[in-house]
Amino acid sequence: MRLLVIERDQFEDRLKSIFGPRITPVEESFEIIQEFKDGSFAMGHIGLMLYANGYNLRGASSKYPNGLVYHDGTNIFGVGYFSKEGHVAKHLHIVAPKGPTRIEAVREFIAAVRAAGLAKESVYIRHLSAEDRDAFLAAGFTGIETDPWHLGAPEEDETYPNRVYYLDELFEQDADGTLQVAKLAGEERRKYKNKNKLAYRRFQNFLERNPHLSFEIEPYHYSGPEKESARSVVESYFQARREQGTVVGSTPEDYLAIVREKPGGDNERDYFSYLGNIVTEDGEKFPAMFFAGERIGECRAALYCTMTMRFRERLTGLFKDSTGFTAIPQYVWLNVFRLMWEQGIREVDAGGSEVKGLDDQKRQLGGKPEKTFWVVGAAVGDSSAA
């Protein structure tokens, strides 16, 4: 059940009245977004659905649950409106600004919104490269330390760096072209260079010990039953993480847009959405993973949702022997990477992390760091307001 939506609906109605056709729903903006893709993580149809979404209960929208996009013909960015965790006041979010005059476009957008008496709290501009962060700082914005989004994760899931996987480092090809999991090279990876190979084999052994089970990954078609399966994976994942005390910032509702709204283009060409099931010998399916990403360059993709049901206690009674089941995350990641390889992808940006544990998992899978940043436009009345 959705909470009663008032504040964000009113805010978005005012945005539409101020900016007219320059403001459009994300789901209607596929072609425009395609023009601005530059290989950066958040500038994608699915990426903006995630970061500008209106399903989050701290910023729910009944009219535009997939978020809004601002496009003035030259520049583009996502537009969100959220409360901090544990707070009531809402903050304007500007997501992944792109375009030759993007800084001025953001400044003018914020000024117009505030002239209308809106967005008086601090404004957050996120998913910036180091170069763009410095340019925004030079233009009068301030660093995230002046008003952290969350005390435990000042830049939410950009607190720890994005992790980028170069697939030719994760795999080696046999003479017949078959991809095999490779050892990770480099002194910095020495302590976990064999981790992928060992984990992959552990899950294979788990399947061999449970011959009544198989594991299947299939393209996600956004059918009603598939949506229910994907939603169950997302909700179970967050519930298990809450029980472990490792949830910071993000909520399961953030991912509902990705679960429900089919992005533009074709699966396994323009985007990459997969549902995985543990299947019994009589055909019964138990949802166990949901991944969703998008091509953001000719050979580069972003993964925005990478959830695997690795908590065996939630599948009690299904296994004859659960040994090795906890290696399912690495097994799934590597198989999804294989599927993406087949579609010409050689680099995969899996985004950043709110907490060190999640970053460690991505790092040990072989991801290399590429940090992105937030800046802050001070609240109305603050002498440092940009």
C-alpha angles and dihedrals in degrees: 000000000000120000117246104279118217117127101048092042090054091046093050092046088056091048090054091050093049100043103024114188092003087078116065136162113265093238090059094048104070097118093046092049090050090061092059101044109125103164094273118134108244101036097095138099092253093037093059091044087058100044099037096036123144097208095082106107090224089062110017122175123192095191103040107025092159092056135245135277127210115211123169096180092267108042136035140193140157120254123214135166119205145155121233115251108279094011135098104208115093127226130207112240123204110198126205101332113209134179138078094280098030096135093054090043091055092046092050092046092052091045092052092048092049093045085060089056095255136122097025092162123081115294123224125214111191144179094046127157116234089258093052092045090055091048092051090048090051088052092059104272119125135228123267090256089075091065114002116206092222129007092227095040110023093186096031109225091356091063089095116039127269110261117225122197121209100203096205086064093051097047140040124201125233120223089267092052096256113148117235126187108259135208112259112250128217135068092257089061097044095109094055103023092122097038096100094048093047095046092047091052092046091059091045087054090050090056091048090052089051104046090168088069136065133180121228131187115194136174112270113240100184094241119157096256091045091052090053090050093049092047090052091053092050094047094045091048093054093043091054092047091049089054088053091048094238102119114112123168104330123092133196088248089065088070099048092092089056091047096047109030119071108219123229120277129021132317115253090019110051096012138012117222122164137176120200128200137186102227126202123217090258091054101258111148129215113192109235109161144021122188126176130178144141142228107256097172139010093278100008131087138179125222113209101172120038106162124158127179096231095153104105094191087071090061098048114165096019097093131065088199121010095193109130096014093114089067089071094105094061091042091053096044092050093047092049088049088053091053091050091048088058088059094053099265115144101163126048123188108202096184130236135296139238095215136036094242093062091045090051091054092052092044094051090050086062104266118152120216124258109167123211126189149212129221129193134230104206123243120267109277094029110121090221094058112140 
